[in-house]
Amino acid sequence: MGYDANIKYSKTEQRFRAVFFLALATLALSLFAIISLIEQPTHNVVNSSIEQNNVGAPDASHNVKKSQPAHATPLHNDEAAVSKRLANLDEAVRAMKQTDIMMETDKEALKLTKKLQQATREMIQLRYGDIEKDKRYRVRLDLEFQSTIPDFEEKGKDGSLLIELAPTNLLPCSESYRNLQVFISHISQLIENMSSPSYLAIYQCKVYNFLEIARTWKGGAFHRNANHVLQAKAHSEVKRSMPFQEYSDEYPHVKGTIGYAGRPSGPAFYISILDNSKNHGPGSQQKHNPYEADSIIGTIIEGMNDIVPRIHTMPFHEFNKDRMKWVLIRRMHVLVPGDGPGAKDGFVEFSKSPLEIDQR
């Protein structure tokens, strides 16, 4: 009798588990649908690009979806209002980070950084145009190799890198899963981390920050030649570091990525010439916060196989103060998705910095 009772209990437990997992799957699908809706912008912004006051203007007018030519207006009223709100939120986030709380897990910090990201997204749309979700901004770096580089006589002084910036709207939980089983396997972790940046990671701040660095570029150079990174100093109108470490496990520090140097991050940046997921990922370079990591700007999509190895041949190791041995970054070009005169591979030049060098 006891044996039969155990069998009956076991079958009942199995039925209960089946019902439980079915309910969990239903909840998962509902969350999936809700998250997909969250991905849509909360409100429409009338987008207008501004004239570049202190940098070179675009070489040709171009068409960017939902935006007007860059020379259309000197300063849009909406942009001024968003800029003020953005500055206030930026200061609030910096002040909160100074309290030494874990920005990646604290509920109030997450609310505040989300507001900052949303305001930054509006600013990106107003200044650089509203692009489709599957599109990304790009930045091209014009380099100058000096005569101290070993192959200077053979290859000369010119080189360039093309960077595709991180997505400005990344929702890992709304990505397509290969099958329902894989989707369900993520649910327990999803529920546990619903308030974390990896649940709803919006890469607004670091993308906008680098677009502004590129748009107002004054000069810089690769001056660190390490075994794992090539680091560059950056001089532009962007003087301050990032307000917080904007990072997600969905975009790790693999080979070929561009990251902001330092804690807090930037405006100096580096190229990962090997997988730096452990060196610069969550919990690295400090013991206090297991979630904190360097912010990632984007990925090199042109120049990784030829130009980057050439930079790595700079005749020194680690940091060097001899400017004649650096690889100079002459100019930065901001490229946005669009068509029209001068378009190449679906991108047009939004702005380019003056061709000058400030090596300070």
Secondary structure, DSSP 4 states (H G I P E B T S, - for coil): -HHHHHHHHHHHHHHHHHHHHHHHHHHHHHHHHHHHHHTS-SS------B--SSSBPPSS--B-TT---TTSBS--HHHHHHHHHHHHHHHHHHHHHTTT--TTT-HHHHHHHHHHHHHHHHHHHHHH----TT---EEEEEEE--TTSTTHHHH-SEEEEEEEEPPSSB-GGGSPPSSHHHHHHTHHHHHHTTTSTTTSB---HHHHHHHHHHHT--EEEEEEE-SSEEEEEEESS--S--SS----TTS---TTEEEE-TTTT-SSEEEESS--HHHHSTTTT-SS-TT--PPEEEEEEESTTTHHHHHTT-SSSEE---GGGSEEEEEEEEEEE-BSTT-BTTEEEEEE--S-----
